[in-house]
């Protein structure tokens, strides 16, 4: 095991390092735990930062604020002891505030500060009351709590739980939106209308309400951030969107979520964080429990390791979330987490200052996620419900196809393109990417579309599916595509039911050996194409599929399945259907081949190729000195929602363009492997030893 304490860095800049955090969501009795023992156990686990309760619902210190309840089981000053103990062990102490709720003490004094539905009922759970974002608890009293706590204790960071609006309780029971006087006044002032009566797009005020929630929550977060830095300048605040010093998210499962399991949640969050704020450190804490109702039944060590491997492979650092202290009744994953934390401590210098080496980016659109359902006018029954269960998205279908084809890719987020994120904006947010994929990104603003057009005009490749760009930023239909580069005149005609349809494919068009047909389901769009387009595949409209004697085609068409058009120095590839949704549902390799080939044929060869059998993810990052850090993540132990230790993968080899030196270093196994001489393509190969949970390969670059 690596000696963690030997290379402990100053806690003042803890968030700028490749940290390892342990979040202890403390219960009331945990205030009686030996705080020096807790800090020592966190350090022995391999942590560099300990997240510890401060206040909000219950103060873990002797507060003088009359409406903040003191932990009734605490003796003395638990927070004061925890800060002292953490610093003695070389750990940063990150304080956890939960302002989302308060006790009856505050509610009885000011019920108007808290969430109330149309029946006049408060959102109460186990004696705690949900605070309204626009009420006095959040807007005023929270600032008093922050000022008192940070003025008294030298914490190194702060984390806020559950910022924003909540319309359900811990049991998942729907409560309805808050209609308190503060919400009514503020919504009326902002939109000159009443709050929506129901939460779906059939109510004309609902689209405004979605924006209202986001604007008011972000404004509150910004005020709190500014206040923290007025009170304690050196304290770092974690966050998500909006003002923060580092990004912190959460990876967890819910037993009620529709299957299949989405095993890439950690990598998805890591890619988003890098797209939103590439210069900020980020983590996604791995929840130790399987669901909120069973907070003390742990996930497996293999589950945590797979999540954390995805995070390391995509630019995040390590983070674990426990309910209670480190010693758990179900302690099974802790040995595996400890091993990974200690390994990371020994190689953390390799993870400093990383940037992405991906040539492909997948578009992540907050506005499309928010407003796409507006097309159907409904709430939960959206326009792809015939194909997919809840939780599936076009983006995730394309995510899987790229990952499973072993292509390194990043996210680009709409907020970055529009200059609303923390990193490069406009066309600079697309810099370095040879291809950008927009999987059914329905909602585009005019500003976004102009930047995407400029990207293509300057030489980029834009791959779009379905109705991308035919709706505005708020989900209203357009009369033409927002994208001038789109090779379509007017609005395509939608064919809503393609059950029993196919595409006919020739061997010259796409690399689908021994197959002349590709299954089509869902929707298809017929369009008036602009001059100069190239088309691939031929639609065979829905065929009879019973009885067997009548199962032969009686109708053909000339409608294409792929449209390719030049625009400036670049090109647009339009798939007038949604292969990403079919791939998410059916996992047919032919769909994946189409989705990835239309990218690969138009961009340069990938820097890294990994050959051999096995379910793996491949990513490429660049170290400050120019070397490549290549991750190979082993998914062989994951089968839907089962996460076991993966069997070792044998016979893999990695080919790297432009690699320098005679060897590559394998950080996980600690081995050094020889590189071959360059092949005719300039690629040098290394035979990889058996790969367990993941491998991290450092290869020198000739450039």
C-alpha positions in Angstrom: 0.0 0.0 0.0 1.2 3.5 -0.8 2.0 5.7 2.2 -0.7 8.3 1.8 0.5 10.7 4.5 4.0 11.0 2.9 2.8 12.9 -0.1 -0.1 14.8 1.5 -0.3 18.3 -0.1 -1.4 21.5 1.4 -5.1 21.4 2.1 -5.4 25.0 1.0 -5.3 23.9 -2.7 -6.7 20.5 -2.3 -9.3 20.9 -5.1 -6.6 21.7 -7.7 -5.0 18.3 -7.2 -6.0 14.8 -8.2 -7.9 14.4 -4.9 -9.6 11.3 -3.4 -12.6 12.3 -1.4 -14.7 10.4 1.1 -18.2 11.8 1.8 -19.6 10.8 5.1 -23.3 11.7 5.3 -23.5 11.7 9.1 -26.5 10.6 11.1 -27.2 12.3 14.4 -25.5 9.5 16.5 -22.3 9.9 14.4 -21.5 13.1 16.1 -20.5 10.9 19.1 -18.0 9.0 17.0 -14.3 9.6 17.7 -13.5 12.3 15.2 -9.8 11.6 15.3 -10.5 7.9 14.6 -12.7 9.0 11.6 -10.0 11.2 10.1 -7.4 8.5 10.6 -9.7 5.8 9.0 -10.3 8.2 6.0 -6.5 8.7 5.6 -5.8 5.0 5.9 -8.5 4.3 3.2 -6.4 6.6 0.9 -8.5 9.8 1.0 -7.1 13.2 0.8 -10.3 15.0 1.6 -13.1 14.2 4.1 -16.6 15.6 3.6 -18.3 16.2 7.0 -21.6 17.7 8.1 -21.8 21.4 9.0 -25.3 22.4 9.2 -28.6 23.4 7.6 -31.2 20.8 8.8 -29.1 20.1 11.9 -26.0 21.9 13.0 -23.1 19.7 14.0 -21.6 22.6 15.9 -23.1 24.7 18.8 -25.0 27.2 16.6 -26.3 30.5 18.1 -28.9 30.8 15.4 -32.3 30.3 16.9 -34.0 28.6 13.9 -31.2 26.2 13.0 -31.7 23.0 15.1 -28.7 21.6 16.9 -28.0 17.9 16.5 -29.8 16.7 19.7 -27.3 13.8 20.2 -24.2 15.9 19.9 -22.0 16.6 22.9 -19.6 19.5 22.6 -18.5 20.5 19.1 -18.3 17.7 16.6 -17.4 19.9 13.7 -14.6 21.7 15.6 -13.1 18.3 16.5 -13.5 17.0 13.0 -11.6 20.0 11.5 -8.8 19.6 13.9 -8.6 15.9 13.4 -8.7 16.1 9.6 -5.9 18.7 9.4 -3.8 16.6 11.8 -4.1 13.7 9.3 -3.2 15.9 6.3 -6.8 15.8 5.0 -8.8 18.7 3.6 -12.1 19.1 5.5 -15.0 19.8 3.2 -18.2 20.9 5.0 -21.6 19.6 3.9 -24.5 22.1 4.1 -28.1 20.9 3.5 -30.3 24.0 3.2 -32.9 22.1 1.3 -34.9 21.4 4.5 -35.3 22.6 8.0 -37.0 21.3 11.2 -40.3 22.2 12.7 -38.5 24.8 14.7 -38.0 26.9 11.5 -41.3 25.9 9.9 -43.4 27.0 12.8 -41.7 30.3 12.9 -41.9 30.9 9.1 -44.2 28.5 7.3 -44.1 30.8 4.3 -40.4 30.0 3.7 -41.3 26.4 2.7 -42.8 24.4 -0.2 -46.6 24.2 -0.3 -48.7 22.6 -3.0 -52.1 23.7 -4.4 -53.8 21.9 -1.5 -51.9 24.1 0.9 -50.0 21.1 2.2 -46.3 21.5 3.2 -43.8 19.0 1.8 -42.8 17.3 5.1 -40.9 14.1 5.6 -39.8 12.6 8.9 -40.2 15.9 10.7 -38.3 18.0 8.1 -39.8 20.6 5.7 -38.7 21.2 2.2 -37.4 24.8 1.7 -38.6 26.8 -1.3 -35.8 28.2 -3.4 -37.7 31.6 -3.4 -38.5 31.6 0.4 -36.7 33.2 3.3 -34.9 30.1 4.5 -32.9 29.8 1.3 -32.9 33.5 0.3 -31.9 34.9 3.7 -31.4 32.5 6.6 -29.0 30.2 4.7 -26.6 33.1 4.4 -26.7 33.6 8.1 -25.8 29.9 8.7 -23.0 30.1 6.1 -21.6 33.2 7.7 -21.7 31.8 11.2 -20.1 28.5 10.3 -17.4 29.7 7.9 -16.6 32.6 10.2 -15.9 30.1 13.0 -14.3 27.1 11.4 -11.3 26.8 9.0 -12.9 24.4 6.6 -11.2 23.9 3.2 -14.3 23.5 1.1 -18.1 23.4 1.1 -20.7 21.2 -0.6 -24.4 21.9 -0.8 -26.9 19.1 -1.0 -30.0 19.2 -3.2 -30.0 22.7 -4.6 -33.2 23.5 -6.5 -36.8 22.5 -6.7 -38.3 19.2 -5.4 -41.8 18.0 -6.2 -41.6 14.5 -4.5 -40.5 13.1 -1.2 -37.9 10.4 -0.3 -40.5 7.7 -0.8 -40.9 8.9 -4.4 -44.5 10.2 -3.9 -45.4 13.0 -6.2 -46.3 16.2 -4.3 -46.8 18.9 -7.0 -45.1 22.2 -7.7 -44.7 24.8 -5.0 -47.3 27.5 -5.2 -46.2 29.6 -2.2 -46.6 33.3 -2.3 -42.9 33.9 -3.1 -43.1 31.6 -6.1 -46.3 33.2 -7.3 -44.9 36.7 -7.1 -41.6 35.9 -8.7 -43.1 33.9 -11.5 -45.6 36.6 -12.2 -42.9 39.3 -12.2 -40.7 37.3 -14.6 -43.3 35.9 -17.1 -46.5 38.0 -16.5 -48.6 34.9 -16.0 -49.7 32.5 -13.3 -47.8 29.3 -12.3 -48.7 26.3 -14.4 -51.6 24.1 -13.1 -49.8 21.0 -14.2 -46.4 19.9 -15.1 -46.6 19.1 -18.8 -46.5 21.1 -22.1 -50.3 21.0 -22.5 -50.2 23.9 -20.0 -49.0 27.0 -21.8 -47.0 28.2 -18.7 -45.0 25.0 -18.3 -42.2 25.9 -20.7 -41.7 29.1 -18.8 -41.8 27.3 -15.5 -38.9 25.0 -16.5 -36.8 28.1 -17.3 -38.0 29.7 -14.1 -36.7 26.8 -12.0 -33.3 26.9 -13.7 -32.9 30.7 -13.6 -33.9 31.1 -9.9 -31.8 28.1 -8.7 -28.7 29.3 -10.6 -29.2 32.9 -9.3 -29.4 31.6 -5.7 -26.3 29.4 -6.3 -24.4 32.4 -7.6 -25.3 34.6 -4.6 -24.2 31.8 -2.2 -20.9 31.4 -4.0 -20.2 35.1 -3.8 -21.1 35.2 -0.1 -18.9 32.2 0.7 -15.9 34.0 -0.9 -16.7 37.2 1.0 -16.7 35.3 4.3 -13.8 32.9 3.6 -11.8 33.6 0.4 -9.8 30.4 0.5 -12.7 28.0 0.8 -13.6 26.1 -2.4 -17.2 25.5 -3.3 -18.3 22.4 -5.2 -21.0 22.6 -7.7 -22.4 21.5 -11.0 -23.6 24.2 -13.5 -23.1 27.8 -12.6 -20.6 29.4 -10.2 -18.3 26.9 -8.4 -14.6 26.1 -7.9 -14.8 22.5 -8.8 -17.5 20.3 -10.3 -18.9 17.5 -8.2 -21.6 15.1 -9.3 -23.0 11.7 -8.1 -23.2 8.2 -9.6 -25.9 6.0 -8.1 -28.5 3.5 -9.1 -32.2 3.3 -8.3 -34.0 0.0 -8.1 -37.1 1.4 -9.6 -35.4 2.6 -12.8 -36.5 0.8 -15.9 -34.1 -1.8 -17.2 -31.6 -2.2 -18.9 -29.0 -0.8 -16.5 -27.1 2.2 -17.9 -23.5 1.2 -16.9 -21.8 4.3 -18.3 -23.3 6.9 -15.9 -19.8 7.7 -14.5 -18.2 8.2 -17.9 -21.2 10.2 -19.1 -20.8 12.6 -16.1 -17.1 12.9 -16.6 -17.4 13.8 -20.2 -20.1 16.4 -19.4 -17.9 18.0 -16.7 -14.9 18.3 -19.1 -17.2 19.8 -21.8 -18.8 22.3 -19.4 -15.6 23.4 -17.5 -12.5 21.9 -18.9 -10.2 23.8 -16.6 -11.9 22.8 -13.4 -11.2 19.6 -11.4 -14.2 17.3 -11.2 -15.4 14.2 -9.5 -18.6 12.1 -9.4 -19.0 10.6 -6.0 -19.8 6.8 -6.2 -22.8 6.1 -3.9 -21.9 3.1 -1.7 -25.6 2.0 -1.4 -27.9 0.4 -3.9 -30.8 2.8 -3.3 -32.0 5.4 -0.8 -34.4 3.0 0.9 -31.4 0.6 1.6 -28.7 3.0 2.4 -26.6 0.4 4.3 -26.6 -2.3 1.6 -23.4 -1.7 -0.3 -22.6 -2.0 -4.0 -19.8 -4.4 -4.9 -16.2 -3.3 -5.1 -16.3 -4.2 -8.8 -19.2 -1.7 -9.3 -17.2 1.1 -7.6 -14.0 0.2 -9.5 -15.8 0.3 -12.9 -17.4 3.6 -12.1 -14.1 5.1 -11.0 -12.2 3.6 -13.9 -14.6 5.4 -16.3 -14.0 8.6 -14.3 -10.2 8.4 -14.5 -10.4 7.5 -18.1 -12.3 10.7 -18.9 -10.6 13.3 -16.7 -12.2 13.0 -13.3 -10.7 12.1 -10.0 -11.9 9.7 -7.2 -14.8 10.2 -4.8 -16.8 7.8 -2.5 -20.1 8.5 -0.8 -21.1 6.7 2.4 -24.1 7.0 4.7 -22.6 7.3 8.1 -18.9 6.7 9.0 -16.4 4.7 7.1 -16.9 1.5 9.1 -20.1 0.0 7.7 -22.3 -3.0 8.6 -21.9 -4.1 4.9 -18.2 -3.5 4.5 -17.5 -5.7 1.5 -16.5 -3.1 -1.1 -14.1 -1.2 1.2 -11.0 -3.4 0.5 -11.4 -2.9 -3.2 -11.9 0.9 -2.8 -8.8 1.1 -0.5 -6.7 -0.7 -3.1 -7.7 1.6 -5.8 -7.3 4.8 -3.7 -3.8 3.7 -2.7 -2.9 2.8 -6.3 -4.1 6.2 -7.4 -2.0 7.9 -4.7 1.1 6.3 -6.2 0.5 7.4 -9.7 -1.4 10.7 -9.1 1.3 12.8 -10.9 0.3 11.0 -14.1 -3.2 12.5 -13.7 -2.3 16.1 -13.4 -3.2 18.6 -16.1 -4.8 16.2 -18.5 -6.5 17.3 -21.7 -8.5 15.1 -24.1 -7.0 13.5 -27.2 -10.4 12.6 -28.8 -11.2 13.7 -32.3 -14.9 13.0 -32.1 -17.4 14.8 -29.9 -21.0 13.9 -29.0 -23.4 16.8 -28.6 -25.1 17.1 -25.2 -28.1 19.4 -25.3 -29.7 20.5 -22.0 -32.4 22.4 -23.9 -33.3 19.3 -26.0 -33.5 17.2 -22.8 -35.8 19.9 -21.3 -38.0 20.8 -24.2 -38.1 17.8 -26.6 -41.4 16.5 -25.0 -43.1 19.7 -26.2 -43.5 18.1 -29.6 -46.1 15.8 -28.3 -47.7 18.3 -25.9 -47.6 15.8 -23.1 -45.6 15.3 -20.0 -44.2 11.8 -19.7 -45.3 10.3 -23.0 -42.8 11.7 -25.4 -42.4 11.2 -29.2 -40.0 8.2 -28.8 -42.0 6.3 -26.2 -43.0 3.7 -28.8 -39.3 2.7 -29.0 -37.9 3.3 -25.6 -38.5 3.1 -21.9 -37.8 6.0 -19.6 -34.1 6.8 -19.2 -33.1 5.9 -22.7 -32.1 8.9 -24.9 -30.7 9.2 -28.5 -27.5 10.5 -27.0 -27.1 7.4 -25.0 -27.6 5.2 -28.0 -24.9 7.0 -29.9 -22.7 7.0 -26.8 -22.9 3.2 -26.7 -22.1 2.8 -30.4 -19.0 5.0 -30.1 -17.8 3.4 -26.9 -18.4 -0.2 -28.1 -16.6 0.5 -31.4 -13.6 1.6 -29.2 -13.6 5.2 -30.5 -12.4 7.9 -28.1 -14.9 10.7 -27.8 -15.9 13.6 -25.7 -19.0 15.7 -25.1 -19.7 19.2 -26.4 -22.5 20.8 -24.5 -24.9 23.4 -25.8 -24.2 25.7 -22.9 -20.6 25.9 -23.8 -21.3 26.6 -27.5 -23.6 29.5 -26.4 -21.1 30.9 -23.9 -23.0 29.9 -20.8 -20.5 27.4 -19.4 -17.1 27.9 -17.7 -14.8 27.0 -20.6 -14.2 28.0 -24.3 -17.4 29.2 -26.0 -18.7 29.5 -29.6 -16.7 27.8 -32.2 -13.7 27.5 -29.8 -15.8 24.9 -27.9 -15.5 22.7 -31.0 -11.8 23.3 -31.5 -9.8 20.1 -32.1 -12.7 17.9 -33.1 -12.8 16.5 -36.6 -16.4 15.2 -36.2 -19.4 16.3 -34.1 -22.4 14.0 -33.7 -25.9 15.4 -33.0 -28.1 12.5 -32.2 -31.7 13.7 -32.6 -30.8 17.1 -31.1 -34.2 18.6 -31.9 -33.8 22.0 -30.1 -31.2 24.4 -31.4 -31.1 28.1 -30.9 -30.2 30.4 -33.9 -26.9 31.2 -32.2 -26.0 27.6 -31.8 -27.0 26.7 -35.4 -24.8 29.6 -36.7 -21.8 28.3 -34.8 -22.4 24.7 -35.9 -22.6 25.9 -39.5 -19.4 27.8 -39.1 -17.7 24.7 -37.8 -18.7 22.7 -40.9 -17.8 25.5 -43.2 -14.3 25.6 -41.8 -13.8 21.9 -42.4 -15.7 20.0 -39.7 -17.9 16.9 -40.2 -21.4 17.1 -38.7 -23.3 13.9 -38.3 -27.0 14.4 -37.5 -30.0 12.0 -37.1 -33.7 12.4 -37.2 -35.2 15.8 -36.7 -32.1 17.6 -35.5 -32.5 21.3 -35.7 -36.2 21.5 -36.7 -37.2 23.0 -33.4 -36.1 26.2 -31.7 -34.5 26.6 -28.3 -37.8 26.2 -26.5 -39.1 23.2 -28.5 -41.3 25.2 -31.0 -41.5 23.8 -34.5 -39.5 25.6 -37.3 -40.4 25.9 -40.9 -37.0 24.9 -42.0 -33.9 23.5 -40.3 -32.0 25.9 -38.0 -28.8 24.6 -39.8 -28.1 26.2 -43.1 -25.7 23.3 -43.7 -28.5 20.7 -43.5 -29.0 19.2 -47.0 -32.8 19.6 -46.8 -35.3 22.0 -48.3 -38.2 22.8 -46.0 -39.5 20.4 -43.3 -39.1 16.6 -44.0 -42.2 14.5 -44.1 -42.4 12.1 -41.1 -43.3 8.5 -41.6 -44.3 7.5 -38.0 -44.5 3.7 -38.2 -41.7 1.8 -39.9 -42.4 -1.6 -38.3 -41.4 -4.2 -40.8 -39.2 -1.9 -42.9 -35.6 -2.3 -44.0 -32.8 -0.6 -45.8 -31.2 -2.3 -48.7 -27.4 -2.0 -48.6 -24.8 -2.8 -51.2 -21.3 -4.0 -50.4 -19.8 -0.9 -51.9 -21.8 1.4 -49.7 -21.0 0.3 -46.1 -18.8 -2.4 -44.5 -21.6 -4.9 -43.7 -20.3 -8.2 -45.1 -22.8 -11.0 -45.9 -25.7 -8.6 -45.2 -27.8 -6.8 -47.8 -30.6 -5.7 -45.4 -30.7 -3.5 -42.3 -33.7 -3.5 -39.9 -35.6 -0.2 -39.6 -38.1 0.6 -36.8 -39.5 3.7 -35.4 -39.7 6.8 -37.6 -38.3 7.8 -41.0 -38.1 11.3 -42.6 -38.6 11.8 -46.3 -37.1 15.1 -47.5 -36.6 17.3 -50.6 -32.8 17.1 -50.8 -30.6 20.0 -51.9 -28.5 19.6 -55.0 -25.1 17.9 -54.8 -25.9 15.3 -52.2 -24.6 11.8 -52.1 -26.9 9.0 -50.8 -26.4 5.6 -49.3 -28.8 2.7 -48.7 -32.3 2.4 -50.1 -35.5 2.3 -48.0 -37.7 -0.8 -48.3 -41.0 0.4 -46.8 -42.8 -1.7 -44.2 -43.2 -5.3 -45.4 -45.8 -7.9 -44.6 -44.6 -10.1 -41.8 -47.4 -12.7 -41.7 -48.5 -15.2 -42.7 -45.2 -16.6 -43.9 -46.5 -17.2 -47.4 -47.0 -13.5 -47.9 -43.7 -12.3 -46.5 -42.1 -10.9 -49.6 -41.7 -7.3 -50.7 -44.3 -5.7 -52.9 -43.1 -2.2 -52.7 -39.7 -0.5 -53.2 -38.5 3.1 -52.9 -35.6 5.3 -53.8 -35.5 7.0 -50.4 -32.0 7.0 -48.8 -30.9 6.0 -45.4 -27.8 8.2 -45.4 -27.4 11.6 -47.0 -24.0 13.3 -47.4 -23.6 16.9 -48.5 -20.6 19.2 -48.7 -20.8 22.6 -47.0 -17.8 24.9 -47.3 -14.7 22.9 -46.5 -16.6 20.3 -44.5 -19.7 18.1 -44.9 -22.9 17.1 -43.2 -24.0 13.5 -42.9 -27.8 13.1 -42.2 -29.4 9.9 -41.2 -33.1 10.5 -41.8 -34.0 7.9 -39.1 -32.9 7.2 -35.6 -30.4 4.3 -35.6 -29.2 5.4 -32.1 -32.5 4.5 -30.6 -32.6 1.1 -32.3 -29.1 0.4 -31.2 -29.9 1.3 -27.6 -32.9 -1.1 -27.7 -31.6 -3.9 -29.9 -27.8 -3.8 -29.8 -27.5 -5.0 -33.4 -23.9 -4.6 -34.7 -25.1 -3.5 -38.2 -26.6 -0.3 -36.7 -23.4 0.4 -34.8 -21.4 -0.1 -38.0 -23.5 2.4 -39.9 -23.4 4.9 -37.0 -19.6 4.8 -36.7 -18.6 4.2 -40.3 -20.3 7.5 -41.5 -17.9 9.2 -39.0 -14.7 7.3 -39.6 -14.8 7.5 -43.4 -14.6 11.3 -43.2 -11.9 11.9 -40.5 -8.3 10.9 -40.0 -7.3 7.6 -38.6 -7.6 7.2 -34.8 -4.5 7.8 -32.8 -5.1 4.6 -30.8 -6.6 1.2 -31.9 -7.1 -1.7 -29.5 -7.5 -5.1 -31.1 -8.7 -8.3 -29.5 -11.8 -9.7 -28.0 -13.6 -8.2 -25.0 -16.0 -5.6 -23.9 -13.8 -2.5 -23.3 -13.8 1.2 -23.4 -10.8 3.1 -24.9 -10.0 6.7 -24.1 -7.1 8.9 -25.0 -5.9 11.9 -22.8 -2.9 14.1 -23.2 -0.4 14.8 -20.4 1.2 18.3 -20.1 4.5 17.0 -21.5 2.8 15.6 -24.6 2.7 11.9 -23.7 -0.6 10.0 -24.2 -2.5 8.5 -21.3 -4.6 5.7 -22.8 -7.2 3.9 -20.7 -8.6 0.4 -21.5 -11.6 -0.2 -19.2 -12.8 -3.8 -18.8 -16.6 -4.2 -18.8 -16.6 -8.0 -18.7 -17.8 -8.2 -15.1 -20.9 -6.1 -15.8 -24.0 -7.9 -17.1 -27.0 -5.5 -17.0 -27.2 -4.6 -13.3 -24.8 -7.2 -12.0 -21.3 -6.0 -11.3 -18.7 -8.7 -10.4 -14.9 -8.8 -10.6 -14.2 -8.9 -14.4 -12.5 -11.9 -15.8 -9.1 -11.0 -17.2 -8.9 -10.1 -20.8 -6.1 -11.8 -22.8 -4.6 -11.2 -26.2 -5.3 -7.5 -26.5 -2.8 -5.3 -28.4 -2.7 -1.6 -28.7 -1.6 0.3 -31.9 -0.5 4.0 -31.4 0.2 6.5 -34.2 3.3 8.6 -33.6 4.5 6.8 -30.4 8.0 7.6 -29.5 10.5 5.6 -27.5 10.9 1.8 -27.4 8.3 1.0 -24.6 5.1 2.0 -23.0 4.4 2.0 -19.3 1.4 0.3 -17.8 0.4 2.1 -14.6 -2.2 -0.4 -13.3 0.0 -3.5 -13.6 3.3 -1.7 -13.1 4.8 -3.3 -16.2 6.7 -2.0 -19.1 6.0 -3.3 -22.6 8.0 -3.1 -25.8 6.7 -1.2 -28.9 7.1 -2.7 -32.4 8.6 -0.9 -35.3 6.2 1.3 -37.2 3.9 -0.5 -39.6 3.1 0.9 -43.1 0.6 3.3 -41.5 3.1 4.6 -39.0 1.4 2.8 -36.1 3.5 1.0 -33.4 2.0 -1.9 -31.6 2.4 -3.3 -28.0 1.1 -6.7 -26.9 -0.8 -6.1 -23.6 -0.6 -8.5 -20.7 -3.8 -9.7 -19.1 -6.0 -6.8 -18.2 -8.1 -7.0 -15.0 -10.4 -4.1 -14.0 -8.6 -1.5 -16.3 -5.2 -0.5 -17.6 -3.7 3.0 -17.9 -1.0 3.2 -20.6 1.6 6.0 -20.9 3.0 6.4 -24.3 5.5 9.0 -25.4 4.6 11.2 -28.4 6.8 12.1 -31.4 5.0 15.4 -31.8 
